[in-house]
Amino acid sequence: MQTITPEAFFNARRQFLKLGAGALVSSTAISKLLAELPKDTSLHYIPDSNAQKLVINPMEQATHYVNFYEFSTDKEAPVKLSQNMKTTPWHLGFFGEIAKEQMIEVDTLIAKFGLEERIYRFRCVEGWSMVVPWIGFPLYKLLDYLEPNSDAKYVKFTTRHDPTIFPDQNRGIFSAIKYPYVEGLRMDEARHPLTFIAVGMYGKRLLPQNGAPIRLVVPWKYGFKSIKSLDLIECVKEQPLNTWQDQNPNEYGFYANVNPEVDHPRWTQAKERVLGKLLKQPTLKFNGYAKEVEHLYAGMDLRKFF
């Protein structure tokens, strides 16, 4: 009897697994197929116990429904457009108010800090969400190594700018957004134990469309804060102007905390659609991580500092 591979299973059901009919596919069958996916033997990591019993979305959804404007504004196009992206070797630059400015290759970072799995909710400001098993290390480990000085109040992140890799960067004034893509966190946000640097997901290295080879994941913030394909990490004195705040300050702020009480002008934030489900569900404040992070914003008007 011929065995159907997980890839064939997912490809045959791709249209079902996006925003609606995927709920018709047995979650038990999906879980079994995910368990059979071959692991990347180069990634040795501590598995997440999934204490919250979160239901992980199929890998097909997380890898085929993405926002990566450097490739395309279309959700699926980055899969095809990124296939020739070379992600090794890949050196990151570390600059600013740190003990020693330097360049470090991704595999060196992996060897230095080790890897663990983090199963996190992921919420897009557009109103869709999913649950992803990331592999990486907490950002505070990297910051401890870099030794920011007392002037470092923020951490600035920049996506690689290379038009030979990213077609939309090659469109000049006709590009979808301004490049390079920039994000930022307050230092206490960056050092929070939940803030994560990911190099893999679903037991494998990150795929190009998901931000290979290294990206940020901040689970209590909207997805655009989790910047992809990192090129620079800088510890800086002043609050960075993140790309979407620069692009449209009337719609985007610096913090971008998931907040069902504050709607985006184009998308309600009160409810969300989990990829693969037909019905929307209520959005949790701070994406369900309020207990862990709400103290970071004590006394702040989260309608003003959105």
C-alpha positions in Angstrom: 0.0 0.0 0.0 1.4 3.4 -1.0 1.9 5.9 1.8 0.7 9.4 1.2 3.3 11.9 2.3 2.3 14.9 4.5 3.3 17.3 1.7 0.9 15.6 -0.7 -1.8 15.6 1.9 -1.4 19.4 2.4 -1.0 20.3 -1.2 -4.2 18.4 -2.0 -6.1 20.4 0.6 -4.4 23.8 0.3 -7.5 25.7 -0.5 -9.4 24.0 2.4 -6.7 25.0 4.9 -6.8 28.7 4.5 -9.6 30.7 5.9 -12.6 28.4 6.1 -13.1 24.9 4.9 -9.9 23.6 6.7 -12.2 23.1 9.7 -13.6 20.2 7.8 -10.3 18.3 7.9 -9.9 16.1 11.0 -7.6 17.8 13.5 -6.5 14.3 14.7 -5.4 13.3 11.2 -3.5 16.6 10.8 -1.8 16.1 14.1 -0.7 12.6 13.1 0.6 13.9 9.8 2.5 16.7 11.5 4.1 14.2 13.9 5.4 12.2 10.8 7.1 15.2 9.3 10.8 14.7 9.0 12.8 16.8 11.5 15.9 18.8 10.6 18.7 16.9 12.3 20.8 20.0 12.4 18.4 21.6 14.8 18.9 20.2 18.3 16.3 21.9 20.6 14.4 21.5 23.8 10.7 20.8 22.9 7.9 23.0 24.3 5.6 21.0 26.7 2.7 23.1 25.4 1.3 23.6 28.9 -1.5 25.8 27.5 -2.6 23.0 25.2 -2.6 25.3 22.2 -3.9 23.7 18.9 -1.0 24.1 16.4 -2.0 25.1 12.9 -0.8 22.8 10.1 2.6 23.6 8.7 1.0 24.2 5.3 -1.0 27.1 6.6 1.9 28.8 8.4 4.2 28.4 5.3 1.7 29.3 2.6 -0.3 32.2 4.0 2.3 34.9 4.8 2.9 38.6 4.7 6.3 39.3 3.3 6.1 42.5 1.2 9.7 42.3 0.1 8.5 39.5 -2.2 4.9 40.4 -2.8 1.8 41.8 -1.1 0.0 38.6 -2.1 -0.2 36.0 0.7 0.9 33.0 -1.4 3.3 34.6 -4.0 6.3 34.7 -1.6 6.4 30.9 -1.6 7.3 30.8 -5.2 9.3 34.0 -5.4 11.6 33.1 -2.5 12.7 29.6 -3.6 16.1 30.8 -4.9 16.8 32.9 -1.8 20.3 31.9 -0.5 20.2 31.9 3.3 23.6 30.4 4.1 26.0 31.8 5.1 24.1 34.8 6.6 25.9 37.3 8.9 24.0 39.7 11.2 25.5 43.0 12.2 25.3 44.1 15.8 25.9 47.8 16.4 25.1 50.8 18.6 25.4 51.1 22.3 27.0 47.8 23.0 30.3 46.6 24.4 31.6 45.5 21.0 30.2 46.0 17.5 30.5 42.9 15.4 29.2 40.6 12.7 28.1 37.1 13.6 26.9 34.2 11.3 23.5 32.6 12.1 25.0 29.1 12.9 27.4 30.7 15.3 24.5 32.2 17.2 22.8 28.9 17.3 25.9 27.2 18.7 26.4 30.0 21.2 22.9 30.2 22.7 21.3 26.8 22.0 17.8 26.2 20.8 14.4 25.6 22.3 10.9 25.4 21.0 8.2 28.0 21.7 4.6 27.3 20.8 3.1 30.8 20.4 -0.2 32.4 19.3 0.4 34.6 16.2 -2.1 37.4 15.5 -2.1 39.6 12.4 -3.5 43.1 12.5 -5.6 42.1 9.4 -7.7 39.9 11.7 -6.4 36.4 11.2 -4.4 34.3 13.5 -2.6 30.9 14.0 -0.5 29.0 16.5 3.1 28.2 15.5 5.8 26.0 17.0 8.9 28.2 16.6 12.5 27.1 17.3 15.2 29.6 18.5 16.3 31.3 21.6 15.1 34.2 23.8 16.4 37.6 22.7 17.7 38.4 26.2 20.4 35.8 25.8 21.8 37.7 22.8 21.4 41.0 24.6 23.3 39.7 27.6 26.1 38.7 25.2 26.1 42.1 23.5 26.1 44.0 26.8 24.1 47.1 26.0 25.3 50.2 28.0 23.1 52.5 30.0 22.3 54.7 27.0 20.6 51.8 25.2 16.9 52.4 25.7 15.6 50.6 22.6 16.5 47.8 20.2 16.2 48.5 16.5 15.8 45.6 13.9 16.3 45.9 10.2 15.5 43.4 7.4 18.2 42.8 4.8 18.1 45.2 1.9 19.1 43.3 -1.2 17.1 43.8 -4.4 18.7 40.7 -5.9 16.9 38.7 -3.3 13.7 40.7 -2.8 11.9 41.7 -6.0 9.8 44.5 -4.5 12.9 46.3 -3.2 13.9 46.5 -6.9 10.8 48.5 -7.9 12.0 51.8 -6.6 9.2 54.4 -6.1 6.7 51.7 -7.2 7.5 49.4 -4.3 4.8 48.5 -1.9 6.5 50.0 1.2 9.7 51.9 2.0 12.8 49.8 2.5 14.6 48.5 4.4 11.9 47.3 6.7 12.5 48.5 10.3 11.1 47.5 13.6 11.8 48.4 17.2 11.2 47.4 20.8 11.7 49.2 24.1 14.6 47.6 25.9 12.4 46.0 28.6 10.2 44.5 25.9 13.2 43.2 24.1 14.5 41.6 27.3 11.2 40.0 28.2 11.5 36.2 28.4 8.8 35.7 25.7 10.6 37.8 23.1 12.2 35.3 20.8 14.7 35.0 18.0 13.5 32.2 15.6 15.6 30.2 13.2 13.1 27.4 12.7 9.6 26.2 12.9 7.8 22.8 12.8 11.1 21.0 13.6 12.8 22.5 10.5 14.8 25.6 9.5 12.8 28.6 8.6 11.7 28.7 5.0 12.5 31.8 3.0 8.8 33.0 2.9 8.7 32.8 6.7 11.7 35.0 7.3 14.7 32.7 6.8 17.3 32.4 8.1 16.5 34.3 11.3 13.6 36.5 12.5 12.0 38.1 15.5 8.9 36.7 17.2 7.0 38.9 19.8 3.8 36.9 20.6 1.8 39.6 22.4 2.2 42.1 19.5 0.7 42.1 16.0 2.6 40.1 13.5 4.2 43.0 11.6 6.4 43.6 14.7 7.9 40.1 14.2 10.4 41.3 11.6 11.8 38.7 9.1 15.2 38.0 7.5 17.1 40.1 10.0 20.2 41.9 8.8 20.9 44.4 11.7 20.2 44.5 15.4 21.1 47.8 17.0 20.9 49.0 20.6 20.0 52.7 20.4 19.2 55.7 22.5 16.1 56.9 20.7 12.8 55.2 19.8 13.2 53.8 16.2 10.6 54.8 13.6 9.2 51.5 12.6 8.2 51.0 8.9 4.5 51.0 9.3 4.4 54.0 11.6 6.5 55.8 9.1 4.3 54.6 6.2 1.0 55.5 7.9 1.2 57.1 11.3 -2.6 57.5 11.5 -3.0 53.7 11.4 0.1 52.3 13.1 1.9 53.1 16.3 5.2 52.0 17.8 3.9 49.4 20.3 1.3 47.4 18.3 0.2 45.4 21.2 -2.8 43.1 20.4 -5.8 44.9 21.9 -9.4 43.9 21.2 -10.5 47.3 22.6 -8.7 49.4 19.9 -9.7 48.8 16.3 -7.5 49.4 13.3 -9.3 51.8 10.9 -9.7 49.0 8.4 -9.9 45.9 10.6 -11.8 45.2 13.8 -9.6 43.8 16.5 -12.4 42.5 18.7 -12.4 39.1 16.9 -10.1 37.1 14.8 -10.3 34.2 12.3 -8.0 31.3 13.1 -6.7 30.0 9.8 -8.6 26.8 8.9 -11.7 27.7 11.0 -15.0 29.0 9.7 -16.1 31.1 12.6 -14.3 34.0 14.2 -13.3 33.9 17.9 -12.8 36.7 20.4 -9.3 38.2 20.5 -7.5 38.1 23.8 -5.8 41.2 25.1 -2.0 41.0 24.5 -2.9 37.9 22.4 -3.4 35.9 25.6 -0.2 36.9 27.3 -1.6 39.6 29.5 -0.5 37.9 32.7 3.1 37.9 31.5 3.4 41.3 29.9 0.8 43.8 31.1 3.1 45.1 33.8 5.3 46.5 31.0 2.6 49.1 30.2 1.4 50.0 33.7 0.0 53.5 33.7 0.1 53.8 29.9 -3.0 54.8 27.9 -3.0 51.9 25.4 -5.4 53.8 23.1 -2.8 56.6 22.8 0.3 54.3 22.8 -1.1 51.9 20.3 
